[in-house]
Amino acid sequence: MRIAMVLASALALTAASVAQPSFTHEKRIDLTPHFTGNPIGDLVSDVAFDGTNAYVIGARSASGLGPVGVVKVNNVLGSHSLQDLLTLDQDGVRDAKIVYHEGNIYIATGMGNATGNPATTGVRKYDTSGNQDVLFSTDGQIMPAELDTSARLDGLGIDPGVGGGPMLAIMCRGRGIVFRADLASGAYVTANRIVAPTNPNTWRDVAFDRFGQIYARMDNDVFYGRRTSATTLSGNTFVKIIDLPDSTLRFNMNTEYFETTQGDRLVINSRELDTNNDDVVKKALIYAHNGTAWALEQELTGAEPLPDNSVPEAFRTGILSFTSADVGGQNYLFIAHHSPRLFLQADINGDGIVDDTDLAMVLEAFGNAGIGLPEDVNDDGVVDDTDLAIVLESFGMIEPPSKWLDIYRENIDE
């Protein structure tokens, strides 16, 4: 998702006659403490930026209802600090999205959940202190059924508008429609929607350029919609501009349109899986228009050196979320990501460290028998000396950081 803090002058989409932009890996922020044993979730799902602070929304790997929330990274480009901003119970194994606009953040949770229950999904509005607008869409949330009886939510963005003001854009898989709601009130009327029934069962994400043109993620591909008015597309359809290998894992597919001094770019992730269900491409893919088509220009791996010349670990997953901004004439790209958790068998309470708490839990449950006891570390049906020995042998082990926010700064030639 994108916010432009300073409206740049119009940049050509042609990259054939200019050099490609270069990026400095400015910073990597460890978010792990706020996603471990905390009511934010255990997966990093999306990121937004307000010009000073970043907002990272979590999701959960476990099924069923549970807490998800937002971490606020105060002064993200400077001496930052982390703050648990808000939390709510929602469906666990679904995406969550977040966007920022003029003093408010908008979050969509339980993406893909088709129950139609506010306890599992919905789009909500908060201020940057984490206070919910309980009158947004009358009752505090936009539900799929309010969007012309849609079944589920799948994409969220800020539409800058064409011939009108900005609106909140929501994609619903299976509809072939970009629904547009009022940013202040959350009100939606059918007349504001954009209907383009192109591959409606594959819609996953939506992004806009500064002119309001649409870039839609449809499964692992990217499509372009050229708007002829606020609510119409040329030919009433989208056109495929980036073709990636098909994926059986059709979520966490993200797209960001962003500006550089060398022209405008698209950055996307790829969710192509190998035979072990691992991501084939663990990179941020940057595409530029070469005068004829969008072509791959650069790949960011996460292992680009930091200013102190240290080399961080490369991205360990294809689940990457993006936002970008122009801050005082300097372009930044933010990438939120997580790595698969390296499970510590003896970390019974799941807080990322084997310590006195885990030891006390085993001692308190010593002698208990049953299926699925958390203190039964070796899962043999009884909490006994073997479980105690495993905890003692692992005592002091710490789960390595696995949730991050990376910041890239475009280098500007003087």
Residue pairs with C-beta under 8 A, 6 or more apart in sequence:
1 46
1 47
1 48
1 97
1 98
1 99
1 100
1 156
1 157
1 158
1 207
1 256
1 322
1 323
2 157
2 158
2 207
2 208
2 256
2 257
2 258
2 323
2 324
2 325
3 48
3 49
3 50
3 51
3 99
3 100
3 101
3 158
3 323
3 324
3 325
4 210
4 259
4 325
4 326
5 51
5 325
5 326
5 327
5 328
6 326
6 327
6 328
6 329
7 210
7 326
8 210
8 259
8 326
11 259
11 260
11 263
11 264
12 263
13 263
13 264
13 289
14 263
14 289
14 290
14 291
15 262
15 263
15 288
15 289
15 290
15 291
15 295
15 297
16 290
16 291
18 262
18 263
19 262
20 262
20 288
20 297
20 298
21 260
21 261
21 262
21 265
21 298
21 331
21 410
21 411
22 410
22 411
23 298
23 300
23 304
23 333
23 408
23 409
23 410
23 411
24 304
24 307
24 408
24 409
24 410
24 411
25 304
25 305
25 306
25 312
25 406
25 407
25 408
26 77
26 306
26 307
26 332
26 407
26 408
26 409
27 77
27 306
27 406
27 407
28 306
28 312
28 404
28 405
28 406
28 407
29 73
29 76
29 80
29 82
29 404
29 405
29 406
29 407
30 401
30 403
30 404
31 44
31 56
31 71
31 73
31 82
31 336
31 403
31 404
31 405
32 352
32 399
32 401
32 402
32 403
32 404
33 82
33 352
34 40
34 71
34 82
34 84
34 403
35 41
35 42
35 43
35 44
35 58
35 71
35 338
35 402
35 403
36 42
36 350
36 351
36 352
36 399
37 349
37 350
37 351
37 352
38 69
38 84
39 67
39 68
39 69
39 84
39 87
40 58
40 67
40 68
40 69
40 70
40 71
40 84
40 87
41 57
41 58
41 59
41 60
41 66
41 67
41 68
41 69
41 96
42 58
42 60
42 61
42 62
42 341
43 58
43 59
43 60
43 61
43 319
43 338
44 56
44 58
44 59
44 319
44 321
44 336
44 337
44 338
44 403
44 404
44 405
45 57
45 58
45 59
45 95
45 96
45 97
45 98
45 252
45 321
45 336
46 56
46 57
46 95
46 96
46 97
46 98
46 254
46 321
46 336
47 54
47 55
47 56
47 57
47 98
47 321
47 322
47 323
47 334
47 335
47 336
47 405
48 54
48 55
48 57
48 98
48 99
48 100
48 105
48 323
49 55
49 76
49 100
49 323
49 324
49 325
49 332
49 334
50 100
50 103
50 105
50 128
51 325
51 327
52 74
52 75
52 76
52 77
53 72
53 73
53 74
53 75
53 76
53 128
54 72
54 73
54 76
54 323
54 334
54 405
55 70
55 71
55 72
55 73
55 85
55 98
55 100
55 105
55 128
56 70
56 71
56 73
56 98
56 336
56 405
57 68
57 69
57 70
57 96
57 97
57 98
57 107
57 109
58 68
58 69
58 70
58 71
58 96
59 68
59 92
59 93
59 94
59 95
59 96
59 109
60 66
60 67
60 68
60 92
60 93
61 92
61 93
62 92
62 93
63 92
63 93
64 91
64 92
65 89
65 90
65 91
65 92
65 119
65 120
66 89
66 90
66 92
67 87
67 88
67 89
68 87
68 88
68 89
68 90
68 92
68 96
68 109
69 84
69 85
69 86
69 87
69 88
70 84
70 85
70 86
70 87
70 98
70 105
70 107
70 126
70 130
71 82
71 83
71 84
71 85
72 82
72 83
72 84
72 85
72 128
72 130
73 80
73 81
73 82
73 83
73 405
74 80
74 81
74 82
74 83
75 81
76 334
76 405
76 407
77 327
77 332
77 407
85 126
85 129
85 130
86 126
86 130
86 132
88 109
88 124
89 119
90 96
90 109
90 110
90 119
90 120
90 121
90 122
91 109
91 110
91 113
91 115
91 120
91 121
94 109
94 110
94 111
94 112
94 113
94 121
94 251
95 111
95 112
95 154
95 251
95 252
96 107
96 108
96 109
96 110
96 111
97 107
97 108
97 111
97 155
97 156
98 105
98 106
98 107
98 108
98 156
99 105
99 106
99 156
99 157
99 158
99 168
100 106
100 158
101 158
101 166
101 168
101 183
102 183
103 127
103 128
104 125
104 126
104 127
104 128
104 133
104 183
105 125
105 126
105 127
105 128
106 123
106 124
106 125
106 126
106 156
106 168
106 183
107 123
107 124
107 126
108 121
108 122
108 123
108 124
108 153
108 156
108 170
109 121
109 122
109 124
110 120
110 121
110 122
110 153
111 121
111 152
111 153
111 154
111 251
112 152
112 153
112 154
112 173
112 251
113 120
113 121
113 152
113 153
114 144
114 151
114 152
115 121
116 143
116 144
116 145
116 151
118 139
118 140
118 141
118 143
121 143
121 144
121 152
121 153
122 141
122 142
122 143
122 153
123 137
123 141
123 142
123 153
123 156
123 168
123 170
123 181
123 186
124 132
124 133
124 136
124 140
124 141
124 142
125 132
125 133
125 136
125 186
126 132
126 133
127 133
132 140
133 140
133 186
134 140
135 185
136 142
136 185
136 186
137 143
137 146
137 181
137 185
137 186
137 187
137 188
138 186
142 170
142 181
142 186
142 188
144 150
144 151
144 152
144 153
144 172
146 188
147 170
147 172
147 175
147 177
147 179
147 188
148 175
148 177
148 179
148 190
148 193
150 172
150 174
150 175
150 177
150 179
151 172
151 174
152 172
152 173
152 174
153 170
153 171
153 172
154 171
154 172
154 173
154 203
154 204
154 205
155 169
155 170
155 171
155 203
155 204
155 205
155 206
155 216
155 217
156 168
156 169
156 170
156 171
156 206
157 168
157 169
157 171
157 205
157 206
157 207
157 208
158 166
158 167
158 168
158 169
158 183
158 208
159 166
159 167
159 168
159 169
159 178
159 180
159 208
159 212
160 166
160 208
160 210
160 211
160 212
161 167
161 212
161 230
162 211
162 212
162 227
162 229
162 230
163 229
163 230
164 230
166 183
167 180
167 181
167 182
167 183
167 192
168 180
168 181
168 182
168 183
168 186
169 178
169 179
169 180
169 206
169 208
170 178
170 179
170 180
170 181
171 177
171 178
171 179
171 203
171 204
171 205
171 206
171 216
172 179
172 203
173 200
173 201
173 202
173 203
173 204
174 200
174 201
174 203
175 200
175 203
176 195
176 196
176 197
176 198
176 199
176 200
176 203
177 193
177 194
177 195
177 196
177 200
178 193
178 194
178 196
178 206
178 214
178 216
179 188
179 192
179 193
180 188
180 192
180 193
180 194
180 231
181 187
181 188
181 192
182 188
191 231
192 230
192 231
193 231
194 214
194 225
194 227
194 231
194 232
194 233
195 231
195 236
196 225
196 233
196 236
196 237
196 238
197 236
197 237
198 216
198 218
198 223
198 237
198 238
199 218
199 219
199 223
199 238
202 218
202 219
202 221
202 250
203 216
203 217
203 218
204 217
204 218
204 219
204 250
204 251
204 253
205 216
205 217
205 253
205 254
205 255
206 214
206 215
206 216
206 217
206 255
207 214
207 215
207 216
207 217
207 255
207 256
207 257
207 266
208 214
208 215
208 257
209 215
209 257
209 264
210 259
212 227
212 230
213 224
213 225
213 226
213 227
214 224
214 225
214 227
214 233
214 238
215 222
215 223
215 224
215 225
215 241
215 255
215 257
215 266
216 222
216 223
216 224
216 225
216 238
216 255
217 223
217 253
217 254
217 255
217 268
218 238
219 246
219 247
219 250
219 253
220 244
220 245
220 246
220 247
220 250
220 253
220 270
220 271
220 272
221 240
221 242
221 243
221 244
222 240
222 241
222 242
222 244
222 255
222 266
222 268
222 287
222 294
223 238
223 239
223 240
223 241
224 238
224 239
224 240
224 241
225 233
225 234
225 237
225 238
225 239
226 233
226 234
227 233
227 234
228 234
241 293
241 294
242 266
242 268
242 287
242 294
244 268
244 270
244 272
245 270
245 272
245 280
246 272
247 253
247 270
247 271
247 272
247 273
248 273
249 271
249 273
249 277
250 271
251 271
252 269
252 271
252 318
252 319
252 321
253 268
253 269
253 271
254 268
254 269
254 320
254 321
254 322
255 266
255 267
255 268
255 322
256 266
256 267
256 268
256 322
256 323
256 324
256 333
257 264
257 265
257 266
258 264
258 265
258 266
258 267
258 322
258 324
258 331
258 333
259 265
259 324
259 326
259 331
260 331
260 410
261 331
261 410
261 412
261 413
262 288
263 288
263 289
264 288
264 289
265 286
265 287
265 288
265 297
266 286
266 287
266 294
267 284
267 285
267 286
267 287
267 322
267 324
267 333
268 284
268 285
268 287
269 281
269 283
269 284
269 285
269 318
269 319
269 320
269 321
270 279
270 280
270 281
270 283
270 285
270 318
271 279
271 318
271 319
272 279
272 280
272 281
272 318
273 279
273 280
274 280
279 317
279 318
279 319
280 318
281 318
282 301
282 302
282 314
282 315
282 316
282 317
282 318
283 299
283 300
283 301
283 302
283 315
283 318
284 299
284 300
284 302
284 315
284 320
284 322
284 333
284 335
285 296
285 299
286 296
286 297
286 298
286 299
286 300
287 294
287 295
287 296
287 297
288 294
288 295
288 297
289 295
300 335
300 408
301 314
301 315
302 312
302 313
302 314
302 315
302 335
302 337
302 406
303 311
303 312
303 313
303 314
304 311
304 408
305 311
306 312
312 406
313 339
315 337
315 339
316 339
316 340
317 337
317 338
317 339
317 340
319 337
319 338
320 335
320 336
320 337
321 335
321 336
321 337
322 333
322 334
322 335
322 336
323 334
324 331
324 332
324 333
324 334
325 331
325 332
325 334
326 332
329 412
330 409
330 410
330 412
331 409
331 410
332 407
332 408
332 409
332 410
333 407
333 408
333 410
334 405
334 406
334 407
334 408
335 405
335 406
335 407
335 408
336 404
336 405
336 406
337 403
337 404
337 406
338 402
338 403
338 404
339 402
339 403
340 402
341 399
341 402
342 399
342 400
342 402
344 352
344 353
344 354
344 394
344 397
344 399
345 377
345 378
345 390
345 394
346 354
346 358
346 377
346 390
346 391
346 393
346 394
346 395
346 397
347 353
347 354
347 358
347 394
347 397
347 399
348 357
348 358
348 361
348 362
348 374
348 375
348 377
348 391
349 357
349 358
349 361
349 374
351 357
352 398
352 399
353 396
353 397
353 398
353 399
354 391
354 394
354 395
354 396
354 397
354 398
355 395
355 396
358 391
359 388
359 391
359 392
359 395
361 374
361 375
362 375
362 377
362 383
362 387
362 388
362 391
363 388
364 375
365 373
365 375
365 383
366 383
366 384
366 388
367 382
367 383
367 384
368 375
368 376
368 382
368 383
369 381
369 382
369 383
370 376
370 381
371 381
373 383
375 383
375 387
376 382
376 383
376 387
377 386
377 387
377 390
377 391
378 386
378 387
378 390
380 386
